[in-house]
Amino acid sequence: MELPARFDHPAWTASIATVVSYGLGLLGLFVLLFVLPFAFFLLV
């Protein structure tokens, strides 16, 4: 799929990559700080 020329700038790629990596980091921290302890206390 070809993007329009106005979205073909490297700044768009960098901003999308920043948002995705920030979201993955937040998801990882959520799992580490909330899901794993909750699962641990359910099993104990």
SVG drawing of the C-alpha trace seen along z (x, -y; Angstrom):
<svg xmlns="http://www.w3.org/2000/svg" viewBox="-6 -16 19 38">
<polyline fill="none" stroke="black" stroke-width="0.4" points="0.0,0.0 1.5,-3.3 1.2,-6.2 0.4,-9.7 3.5,-11.9 2.6,-14.0 3.0,-10.9 6.3,-9.8 8.5,-11.9 10.9,-10.2 9.3,-12.2 6.1,-10.3 7.9,-7.0 9.8,-8.2 6.6,-9.4 4.7,-6.2 7.7,-4.1 7.9,-6.3 4.2,-5.8 4.4,-2.0 7.5,-1.5 6.1,-3.7 2.9,-1.6 4.9,1.7 6.9,0.4 3.7,-0.5 2.2,2.9 5.4,4.6 5.4,2.6 1.7,3.3 2.3,7.0 5.4,6.9 3.8,4.8 0.1,5.9 -0.5,9.1 2.4,11.2 1.9,10.3 -1.9,10.9 -1.3,14.3 1.3,15.1 -1.1,14.4 -3.9,16.4 -1.6,19.4 -0.3,19.2"/>
</svg>
